[in-house]
Amino acid sequence: MDTSNRTVFLPGATSGIGLALARHLRAAGSTVVVGGRRADLLETLAAEGFATVAIDVTDPASVENARDTVLREHPDLDTVVTMSGVMLVEDLRDPAHFAAAQLSVETNLLGTIRLIDAFIPHLLARGSGTIVTVTSGIGFLPFPLMPTYAATKAGVHAYSEALRAQLAGTGVEVTELVPPAVATSPEVRRSNPAALDLEEFVTEVMGLLGADPTPHEILVEGVRMHRWAERDGTYDELVARRSQALVTLPGR
Ligand SMILES: NC(=O)c1ccc[n+]([C@@H]2O[C@H](COP(=O)([O-])OP(=O)(O)OC[C@H]3O[C@@H](n4cnc5c(N)ncnc54)[C@H](OP(=O)(O)O)[C@@H]3O)[C@@H](O)[C@H]2O)c1
């Protein structure tokens, strides 16, 4: 896709990967509407020159209000990126983990579906556009500290495949961004020295996103060993390696 002339709604861009991607898309020439819940960050981003909209993807009314605002102010919207997500650690031996599981499904899986549903009529009416879903290397190679997170991302992968098939021939394309661990903060960098540098990651993403035709999956070099572990015969070994992180759970 041509990243220099898009009108993009990017909920989940008040921080992290979404914010870096918003800045890169804007620098490339696209118009970006940033969404999220944190009003203070939306205000700062508005001062930076972004259009902004408040949205909570777990709340159907909030998603519809945000959709209406975005389309009223940007009727030429052609791209939606479902970036909003939470990454939660769970101890499955403690039933109290269910709250985290519920929030993960509500945000990462149902939030993604709600957002897509909200914008599909507009995109179909245009007859062109792009939906960028966001999964994770963890959706393909589980990280046992984050069980429901992995399940939601595997779910969004499967959903993206079905969505692409259902939208075939409509002019609306579906591409899935599959990030590996990315150092979105100094804390992430400290806890995972292997996490990719955020700027390097987003620069690589922009290059891949700009290909024509748009790839079905945006796979930076650093995620391919996870994306293809099952095919490559490294799956069991890599899951065992990742399982070592379980010792960090309290009481293990
Ligand atoms: N960083 C990584 O290593 C990594 C790896 C693979 C995949 N990912 C995925 O990349 C995406 C961005 O993650 P990140 O690491 O950049 O984390 P982040 O900095 O915590 O960003 C998460 C974004 O999601 C938004 N969000 C969370 N709950 C929301 C809700 N209910 N409604 C609307 N927005 C909500 C947050 O905004 P507000 O709090 O303002 O609402 C924030 O903008 C996520 O989908 C994550 O699963 C990240």
The ligand as a Gaussian input file, in Angstrom:
#p B3LYP/6-31G(d) Opt

LIG

0 1
 N        5.433000      -4.415000      22.541000
 C        5.476000      -5.673000      22.198000
 O        6.457000      -6.374000      22.483000
 C        4.377000      -6.292000      21.362000
 C        4.638000      -7.515000      20.744000
 C        3.661000      -8.091000      19.964000
 C        2.431000      -7.470000      19.814000
 N        2.206000      -6.281000      20.438000
 C        0.874000      -5.661000      20.253000
 O        1.031000      -4.344000      19.795000
 C       -0.053000      -3.547000      20.255000
 C        0.499000      -2.316000      20.955000
 O        1.195000      -2.740000      22.123000
 P        2.368000      -1.891000      22.830000
 O        3.404000      -2.834000      23.241000
 O        2.710000      -0.718000      22.010000
 O        1.621000      -1.500000      24.202000
 P        1.148000      -0.120000      24.837000
 O        2.195000       0.923000      24.773000
 O        0.595000      -0.495000      26.176000
 O       -0.029000       0.306000      23.884000
 C       -1.294000      -0.239000      23.978000
 C       -2.259000       0.742000      23.353000
 O       -3.569000       0.153000      23.423000
 C       -4.452000       1.085000      23.962000
 N       -5.524000       0.411000      24.668000
 C       -5.441000      -0.515000      25.662000
 N       -6.672000      -0.846000      26.092000
 C       -7.554000      -0.134000      25.329000
 C       -8.958000      -0.023000      25.291000
 N       -9.750000      -0.728000      26.122000
 N       -9.518000       0.799000      24.379000
 C       -8.755000       1.530000      23.547000
 N       -7.409000       1.484000      23.525000
 C       -6.821000       0.660000      24.429000
 C       -3.618000       1.974000      24.884000
 O       -4.203000       3.254000      24.975000
 P       -5.000000       3.822000      26.253000
 O       -4.401000       3.225000      27.476000
 O       -4.805000       5.306000      26.141000
 O       -6.417000       3.398000      26.024000
 C       -2.314000       2.068000      24.097000
 O       -2.383000       3.119000      23.167000
 C       -0.890000      -4.452000      21.158000
 O       -1.973000      -4.986000      20.423000
 C        0.080000      -5.550000      21.542000
 O       -0.567000      -6.759000      21.853000
 C        3.140000      -5.690000      21.209000

